[in-house]
Amino acid sequence: MTFFLLLVIAAIVLGIIGVVVKGLFYLLLIGIVVFIAGLVYLVLHIRRSGRNGRTVR
């Protein structure tokens, strides 16, 4: 979960810098890609941890 939060924070920082600084629009795009990668990581992490927690009785 810490890795996901780190990715989201990095995406936010890159996005803000990309919007504010003129000529660094590519940082906004990199921030969006990092954010999507963070969401994919979170989904995969939830799926993997969800399978191990279920026991059939």
C-alpha positions as CSV (number, residue, x, y, z in Angstrom):
1,M,0.0,0.0,0.0
2,T,2.9,2.3,0.7
3,F,4.2,1.8,-2.9
4,F,0.7,2.8,-4.3
5,L,0.7,6.0,-2.2
6,L,4.2,6.8,-3.3
7,L,3.2,6.4,-7.0
8,V,0.1,8.6,-6.5
9,I,2.1,11.4,-4.8
10,A,4.7,11.3,-7.5
11,A,2.0,11.5,-10.2
12,I,0.5,14.5,-8.4
13,V,3.8,16.3,-8.1
14,L,4.7,15.6,-11.8
15,G,1.3,16.7,-12.9
16,I,1.4,20.0,-11.0
17,I,4.9,20.8,-12.3
18,G,3.8,19.9,-15.8
19,V,0.9,22.3,-15.6
20,V,2.6,25.2,-13.8
21,V,6.0,25.3,-15.6
22,K,5.7,26.4,-19.2
23,G,7.1,23.9,-21.7
24,L,7.0,20.9,-19.4
25,F,3.7,19.5,-20.6
26,Y,5.4,16.1,-21.0
27,L,5.7,15.9,-17.2
28,L,1.9,16.1,-17.0
29,L,1.7,13.2,-19.4
30,I,4.3,11.2,-17.4
31,G,2.3,12.0,-14.2
32,I,-0.9,10.6,-15.8
33,V,1.0,7.4,-16.8
34,V,2.4,7.0,-13.3
35,F,-1.1,7.4,-11.8
36,I,-2.5,4.8,-14.1
37,A,0.3,2.5,-13.2
38,G,-0.4,3.0,-9.5
39,L,-4.1,2.1,-10.1
40,V,-3.1,-1.0,-12.0
41,Y,-0.7,-2.0,-9.1
42,L,-3.5,-1.4,-6.6
43,V,-6.0,-3.6,-8.5
44,L,-3.5,-6.4,-8.8
45,H,-2.5,-6.2,-5.2
46,I,-6.1,-6.3,-4.0
47,R,-6.8,-9.3,-6.3
48,R,-3.8,-11.2,-5.0
49,S,-4.4,-10.5,-1.3
50,G,-8.2,-11.3,-1.7
51,R,-7.6,-14.8,-2.8
52,N,-5.4,-15.8,0.1
53,G,-7.8,-14.5,2.7
54,R,-10.7,-16.6,1.7
55,T,-11.1,-20.0,3.3
56,V,-13.8,-22.6,2.6
57,R,-15.2,-24.3,5.7
